[in-house]
Amino acid sequence: MARQSDEFLMAWSSLSGLGEKAGWQAIPIASTLPLELQAGRRSPDNAEAVLVGFPSIRLSASDKLPEGQGFAIERVNPQDDTKLWLALTRKSTGSEDLFASMASDVVGALDDAVAAGANEQKLLRGFLSRVGAWQEFMRKGFQALSAEAEIGLVGELSVLRLIIDAGVPASLAVESWLGPLDALQDFELGTGALEVKSTLSAIGFLAKIGSLEQLEDSVRQPLFVVSVRLKQTTTGKTLPEIVDEMQCIVKGDTEAERLLAERLLAAGFIEQHADRYVRRFTEAGTRITEVDKNFPRLTLGSVPLGITKASYEIDLDKAAGMVVEIDEVLKKLGAMKI
């Protein structure tokens, strides 16, 4: 659970990083043992930061640290000791309030990981992956999801639930959800993948295919397209309500909870925008089609020589291909035993 942002805002307000000499002013905040936590400001630019001290683990010089539009992570040594210190620092272009929200969320995730018994290696990995989710969120912008992106996220969460309800462990199912990370397909499960397309249209199902690689199955096989048709109704569920349901489904599985929080953040969903999502959706049908030789698609191997990039639309209601149920899909993917 995220900490209160006031904890960080008050700490930063008590510090000054306006000195001419480069260095840090920092004070301890409630620590998450075995980690040491400090709120700090860096001189001479007065940048706010959260400093995390890992007592024994090390990073190699080649390890790349996340960096986003409003923040950076850097190796520091504020106490001249042997700990690995990482500073999550606000850039001058970053919003102070948004950075405080980020700090609250990241440190709260460390609290949860410690409570779950994570070792130092997992704590470092969790810290960097949570910051990476914020990196993806900031790359996509700070605004609420567009109407189209909202529908897309509702569809992907519907498929995630479908996979879990079919018997795939929650942590494995959420880990396979790569759509928010801009993977080629939305789910990579077993040997293959699932690409999710969602629509509100009652007639026709136009699906945008963004590249020649999106429906390419030479790397991961088999490949399926999941068509999720939604209806906007007064009795349906809003996106925040759907998110709450999914959080309840994975509750108790610490890894699934962590991954779900990171995927939602990377997808562009944050609680601060929850009141923006007022539309209510119900599912009007889900159809899973295997991408085989009869399925209409453009790939690098099927277009004329010289064409290297293309985007196009498919009417999935008219697309040929074998329609399969989720249990059979998971068996073909090798995600469930036959």
N, C-alpha and C positions, 0 to 999 in steps of 0.2 A: 504494500500500500504506500502511495506517495506520501512523503512528509509535507508538512505545511510550508508553503513558500515563505511565510513570514520569518521562519527560522533563519533562512538565508538572507533575506532582505535586511533584517535587523543586524545580523552579523556584519554584512558588507557596509552598512551605514556607520558602523563604529570604527571602520578602518579607513586608512588613507594610503593611496599608492601614488602620491604626487611628488615623492622625493626625486631628486636628480639622479641618485645612484640606483642602478638596476638591482632589483631584488624583490622580496615578498614581505608583506605584512599579513599575518595569519593568526587566527584564534581557533582553538578546538571547538568542534560541535559534537553533539552526542554521537559517540563512536559506535560502529558496528564491528565488534570484535570478531576476528583478530585484526581487522583493518583499523587504521587511524584516519580520522576525517577532520578536515579543517576548512573553514571559510577564509578566503584570502583576497587580497588585492595586489596586483603586480605593479611595481614602479618601473619606469616613470609614466606609463600610460594609464594607470589607475584602473586596469581591467579587473572585473570581478571574476572569481574562480572558486571552484570546489577542488580541494586537494585530497587525494586518496593515497594513503600509504599502505603498500603491500609488504609485509615483513620479510618474506624470504624468496618470493618468486622473482624471476628475471625475464626481461625481454631482450631479444637480440637486436643489434643495431639495424638490421634489415626489416624488422617488423614495422609495418605501416599502421599508423594510428588514424582513426577517423577524423575528418575535418568537414564541417558544414558551413553554410552561408553565415550563420550567426555565432559560431563557436569553433574552437580548436582544442585538441588534446595535445599536450606536450609533456615530455619528461622534465621533471624539475628535481631540485634537492633543497627544499627550504630549511631543513634542519641539519644539513651536512652529515647525514648518517648513511647507513647501508641499506635502507629500505628502497624499494622501487616506488617513487612518487610520481603520480600522474595528475596533471592539473587540467581540469575541464574549465576552459577560459572563454569568457564572452568576448567576441570581436566588437570593435567600435560600431560596426554596422548592425549588430544584433539587438533585438528588443530586450530591455532589462526584464520586463515582466515575463516574456516568453522564456528567457534564459532561466529565470527563477523557477518557472514551471518545469523546465527540463531538469534542473538540478534536483528539485523535489522528487521527480519521477525516478531519476537514475539512482539517487541515494535510497529511495524507498525500495527499489528493486534489489539493491544490495542488502537492505534489511531483511527482505523476504527470503533471499538466498541463504543468508546466514541462519535464519530461523529454521530453514529446511535442512541445515547441516551441510551445506556446500563447502568443499575444501577451497584452498586458496586459488588453485588453478581454475576451478569453476567460477569463483568470484571474479577473477580477472576476465575470463571469457564472457561472463554475464554482463560485466561492466561495459566491455567494449561492444558487445552485440546490442545492448540497450542504447548506447550512444550511436551506434550505426543505424538503429531504427529512427532515431531523431534526425540523423543525417539525411535519411531518405525522405522523412517528413518535410524537412526544410527545403530539400531539393525540389519537392513538388509544390512548394508554396505554403503560406501560412493561413490560407483562407479555408473556409468550410468546403467540403467536397462539392463538385458540380453536380447537377441533377443526373447527368449520365454516369459519373463516377459513383454516385450514391446507389444507383440501380445495379451497377457492376459489383459493388461490394456486397449488397444484399444477396445477389446471385451466388457469389463465391462462398459466403457464409452458409447459404442453403446447401451447397454441395459439400462443404466441410461437415455439416451436421449429418448429411446423408452417408458420408464415409464412416463417421464415428458410429452412427446408428447401425451400420452394417457389420460392425464388430472390430474395426481397426482401432487399436489403442489410441487414446486421445493425443498423447504426446507425439506418436508417429504421424497421426493424421495432420496435426497442426504443423509439424516440421515439414511435411510434404507440401504445404500451402506456400507457394513461392510467387504467386501473383503480385503481392505487394512489393516484392523485391525486384520486379521487372524482369522475371525470368521469361523464357520463350513461351512456356506453357504455365498455366495457373497452379497445377499440381503435378509434382513428380513423385510417383509412387511405384515401388517395385522396379520393374525394368522399363516401365513406360510412363505415360503422362496423360493428363486430362486438361483440355482447354475449355473454359467456361464462357458462355455467351448468354447475356440476359436481355430481355426486352419487355416493354409494356404493351407492345402492339398486339392486338387481338387477331389481326389478319396479316399473314406474312411474318417472317422472322429474319430481317436483314441483319447480318453479323459482319462487323468490320474485321478484316484480316490485315494486320498492320505491316506484314513483311512476307517475303518469300520463305522465310525460315519457320514461321509460326506453325504451319501445318506440315512441316518436314518430319518424317518419322525414321530417318536413317540413323539417328543417334539413339533415340529412345523408342522402343516398340513394346507393346502396341500403343497407338495414340487414339484417344477418344475426344469427341466434341460433346460437351454437355450443354444442352439448350434449356435454359430456365425461363419460362414465361411467367411474368408477374402481373398481378392486377392491383390497381390502386383503389382501395375501398375504405370506408369509414370504420370497418370492424377489424382491419388488419393491424399489423404491428409496425411501429416506426423502426428506423435503423438502430437507435439507441436501445430499444426494447429487444431487438434481435441480438444485439451485442450482449446485453445483460443475460439473455437466455444461454448464449454460447459460453459465457463466463461461468454460469451455473453448471453447465454440462461438464466442463473440464475441472471444476473446483475439486480440490483434493489431490490432483496430479500436479505437483509443483512445476515440473518441466513444461507441461502443457500450458499451465497458467502463464509462465514466463514467455513462452513462445507466442501465445495468443496476444498478449499485451504488446509484444514487439511487432507482430505482423499488423495488428490494427493501427498502431502508430505509423508504421511504414506506409500503410495504405492511405494515411491522411486523416484518420479518425482520432479525435481527442475529445475528452469529456467537455472541455470548455465550449465546444461547438454543438453540444447535444441539442440545445434548444432550437438550432437551425433546421433540424431534420423533423419535419412535421408530417410528411407524407406517410400513409399507412399502406402496407403491401400484404397481399396474400399470394401464395403460389397457385398458378393456374395450370401447372403441368411441367414436368421435367422429362426430357428425352435425351438418351445417351446413344450416340452413333459412333461406330468404329470407323476410323479413317482408313479405308482400304482403297483398292484400285478403282472402285466405282465412285468414290467420294470426290466431288468437284473441288479442286484446289490448284494453286499455282505454287511451284517450288523451283529452286534453282536448277533442278534437273529436268524440269518439264517446260520451261520457257525457252524461246529461241535464244541462240547464242548471242551474247552481247547485252542482254537484259540482266542487270545486276540488282535492281531494286524495284519493288512494286508494292502497292497496297490495293485492296479490292474488297468487294462485298459478296457475300453468299446469302441466298435465301435458304435458310436451314430447313424450312418447311418443304422445300423441293429437292433438298440434297439427298442423293442416293447413298446407301450404306446400310450396314447391318445394325438394327436397333437392338440394344442389349440392356439388361437390368444391372443394377449396381453390384449385386453379388457375383454375377458372371464377369463383370468388368474387373473386380478385385481379384478374382481367380486368374484371369488372363494376365493381369499385371504381376502376379506372384505375391500380392499383398495379403492374400488369405489362402489357406490350404484348401485343396479341392476335396 
